[in-house]
Amino acid sequence: MAATEPFRERTRANKYQQKFPLPPNFAAVLKEYTREVLREQPTDINAWSAAYFKKLALDADPLQAKAPPKDHYAPAVNHELEALGMKLTMVFSGIDDQNTGYLYVHLVKRALLEAMELTKAQALYILSSDFVAVNDEGMLEYRQFARDSVQAILFFQQSAYQFPEIHHVDDGATVHGMVREELQDELLRVMRHADKEGLGRLPFPAYRDALFNAPLQLTRRDIQVLCAEAEQTSDGFIDFTIEVENAFGLLYLSQAFTAFDDENTKAAGGTPA
């Protein structure tokens, strides 16, 4: 019997999944949709958006109202995902004052907390997933991210699944075989070695490289979590002394993310990666 698709494959896009090209008039449609949302202020934006785009499709092709072909309209959940993706893109666009299409990861995280009402742990789980690609400035292309992340966002909104609270980690807990003090000391040593000028801060590329080169057996997810939580100053620097203080709880949470993926993979009949 074929293995059921594991959770992390159902809640993210990857290079093997079908890519849907944007229509040539996407920008104009999005602008008009945004204007109507602001004007109508719907209480249930998902249902309202589904009706809006259905009417838009019928206006474009009235014949579909008489005899739409079988499966012409996607299942309701797809409309919900589409509306959620639109909403998330609108939120990101509102933060992107220069219309670059990119945002710092910590700003994306803040939007997930405030606009999507996710918990910090849920947002970090998504931002540390395989599909997230952060550039050397600590930024990601938010339109693609919005499309890739909507299934996971919807899962957390509907299930209210909670990860462990990182502020209540047992004193005897370990991460990569180290207790809190040992991990902090080692990370601080690594960061100070990378900080050639002794400023107590590093530009994002140097901070990420220090994590990659640290002799701590950090996983890709570990590094993604630490980078997503690290807030940059306006000139692109990270105060690593602050980040080191938070690192143990974040890495403990990263272990919980991996365990969550493994448990759901096993439950679905697959083989953990």
C-alpha positions in Angstrom: 0.0 0.0 0.0 1.3 3.4 -0.9 2.3 5.5 2.0 0.0 8.4 2.9 1.5 11.8 2.2 3.2 13.1 5.4 2.1 16.2 7.1 5.0 18.4 6.1 4.4 17.6 2.4 0.7 18.5 2.8 1.5 21.8 4.3 4.2 23.2 2.1 5.2 23.6 -1.6 8.3 22.0 -3.0 10.1 21.8 -6.3 8.2 18.6 -7.3 4.7 20.2 -6.9 2.9 21.9 -9.7 3.7 25.6 -10.0 0.8 27.9 -11.0 1.9 30.9 -13.0 0.3 34.2 -12.2 -2.1 35.6 -14.8 -0.8 38.7 -16.7 -3.4 40.9 -15.0 -2.7 39.7 -11.5 -1.5 43.1 -10.2 -4.6 44.9 -11.4 -6.9 42.1 -10.0 -5.1 42.3 -6.6 -5.3 46.1 -6.5 -9.1 46.0 -7.2 -9.6 43.2 -4.7 -7.7 45.1 -2.0 -9.8 48.2 -2.7 -13.1 46.2 -2.3 -11.9 44.5 0.9 -11.1 47.9 2.4 -14.4 49.3 1.3 -16.6 46.4 2.4 -14.7 45.4 5.6 -16.1 41.8 5.5 -16.4 40.1 8.9 -15.6 36.7 7.2 -12.9 37.6 4.7 -12.5 34.0 3.5 -16.2 33.5 2.6 -16.4 37.0 1.1 -13.3 36.5 -1.0 -14.5 33.1 -2.3 -17.8 34.8 -3.4 -15.9 37.7 -4.9 -13.6 35.6 -7.1 -16.4 33.4 -8.1 -18.4 36.4 -9.3 -15.3 37.8 -11.0 -14.9 34.5 -12.9 -18.6 34.5 -14.0 -18.4 38.2 -15.1 -15.4 37.3 -17.3 -17.2 34.2 -18.8 -21.0 34.4 -18.3 -21.5 31.0 -20.1 -20.0 29.3 -17.1 -23.1 30.3 -15.0 -25.4 28.2 -17.3 -23.4 25.1 -17.6 -20.0 25.1 -15.8 -18.0 22.0 -16.6 -17.5 19.3 -14.0 -15.0 20.4 -11.4 -14.8 23.9 -12.9 -14.7 25.4 -9.4 -12.1 24.2 -7.0 -13.2 22.7 -3.7 -14.2 25.2 -1.0 -10.9 24.6 0.9 -9.0 25.9 -2.2 -11.0 29.1 -2.2 -10.2 29.4 1.5 -6.5 28.9 0.8 -6.6 31.4 -2.1 -8.3 34.0 0.1 -5.8 33.5 2.9 -2.9 33.8 0.5 -4.3 37.0 -0.8 -4.8 38.4 2.7 -1.2 37.5 3.6 0.2 39.1 0.5 -1.7 42.2 1.2 -0.3 42.4 4.7 3.2 41.9 3.5 2.8 44.5 0.7 1.6 47.0 3.3 4.9 46.6 5.2 7.0 46.7 2.1 7.1 50.5 1.7 9.6 50.4 -1.2 7.7 47.7 -3.1 10.8 45.5 -3.4 8.9 42.2 -2.9 11.3 41.3 0.0 11.0 41.6 3.7 13.3 40.8 6.6 12.4 37.5 8.2 11.7 39.1 11.6 9.1 41.3 9.9 7.5 38.4 8.2 7.3 36.6 11.6 5.7 39.7 13.2 3.0 39.7 10.4 2.3 36.0 11.1 1.8 36.8 14.8 -0.4 39.9 14.3 -2.3 39.4 11.1 -2.6 35.6 11.1 -2.9 35.3 14.9 -0.3 32.5 15.1 1.8 31.9 18.2 5.5 32.6 18.1 6.2 28.9 18.0 3.8 28.3 15.1 5.4 31.1 13.1 8.9 29.8 13.8 7.9 26.4 12.7 6.7 27.7 9.3 9.7 30.0 8.9 12.1 27.1 9.6 10.5 24.8 7.0 12.3 23.5 4.0 10.6 25.8 1.5 11.8 29.0 3.1 14.7 30.6 1.3 16.4 33.5 3.1 18.9 35.6 1.2 22.2 37.0 2.5 20.5 40.1 3.8 18.2 38.1 5.9 15.2 38.7 3.7 12.7 36.5 1.8 10.5 36.9 -1.2 7.2 37.3 0.5 4.8 36.6 -2.4 6.2 33.1 -2.9 6.3 32.6 0.8 2.6 33.6 1.1 1.7 30.9 -1.5 3.9 28.2 0.0 2.8 28.8 3.7 -1.0 29.1 3.5 -1.7 25.4 4.1 0.4 25.3 7.3 -1.1 28.6 8.5 -4.6 27.2 7.9 -3.7 24.0 9.8 -2.6 25.9 12.8 -5.6 28.3 12.7 -8.0 25.4 12.6 -6.3 22.9 14.9 -4.9 25.3 17.4 -1.9 22.9 17.8 0.5 24.2 20.4 4.2 23.5 20.7 6.0 23.5 24.1 6.5 26.8 25.9 10.2 27.6 25.7 10.0 29.7 28.9 9.2 26.6 30.9 12.1 24.3 29.8 13.3 22.1 32.6 16.7 23.0 34.2 18.0 19.6 33.3 17.0 19.7 29.7 19.7 19.5 27.0 20.1 20.6 23.4 22.7 18.8 21.3 24.0 17.2 24.5 24.5 20.5 26.3 22.7 22.2 29.2 21.8 25.9 28.9 25.0 27.4 30.3 27.2 25.1 28.2 25.4 26.0 25.0 25.4 29.7 25.7 29.1 29.7 26.5 29.9 27.9 23.3 27.7 30.1 21.2 29.2 33.2 22.7 32.7 31.9 22.0 31.8 31.3 18.4 30.2 34.7 17.9 33.1 36.6 19.6 35.5 34.8 17.3 33.5 36.0 14.3 33.3 39.5 15.7 36.7 40.8 14.6 36.0 44.3 15.7 34.7 43.4 19.1 31.5 45.3 18.7 29.2 42.7 20.2 27.2 42.6 16.9 27.5 41.0 13.5 26.0 41.7 10.1 23.4 39.0 9.2 25.6 37.0 6.7 28.4 36.8 9.3 25.9 35.8 12.1 24.5 33.0 9.9 27.9 31.9 8.8 29.0 31.7 12.5 26.1 29.4 13.2 26.9 27.2 10.2 30.5 26.9 11.3 29.8 26.4 15.0 31.0 23.0 16.3 27.5 22.4 17.8 26.0 20.0 15.2 23.3 22.6 14.5 20.8 21.4 11.9 19.4 23.5 9.1 16.2 23.9 11.0 18.2 25.1 14.1 19.9 27.8 12.1 16.6 28.9 10.4 14.9 29.2 13.8 17.8 31.3 15.2 17.9 33.5 12.2 14.2 34.0 12.1 14.1 35.1 15.7 17.2 37.5 15.4 16.1 41.1 14.9 18.3 43.3 12.7 19.0 46.9 13.3 18.3 49.4 10.6 21.9 49.0 9.3 21.6 45.2 9.1 23.4 44.1 12.3 22.4 41.6 14.9 23.3 42.0 18.6 24.5 38.4 19.2 24.8 38.9 23.0 21.0 39.1 23.1 20.5 36.2 20.7 22.8 33.9 22.7 20.6 34.4 25.8 17.6 33.2 23.8 19.3 30.4 21.9 18.7 27.5 24.2 15.0 27.8 24.3 14.8 28.3 20.6 16.9 25.2 19.9 14.8 23.3 22.3 11.8 24.4 20.3 13.5 23.4 17.0 13.8 19.8 18.5 10.1 19.9 19.1 9.5 20.9 15.5 11.5 18.0 14.2 9.7 15.6 16.6 6.4 17.0 15.3 7.4 16.3 11.7 8.6 12.8 12.5 5.4 11.9 14.5 3.2 13.1 11.7 5.2 11.3 9.1 5.0 8.0 11.1 1.2 8.5 11.7 0.8 9.0 7.9 2.6 5.7 7.2 5.7 7.4 5.7 9.4 7.2 6.6 10.8 10.1 8.6 13.4 12.1 6.7 
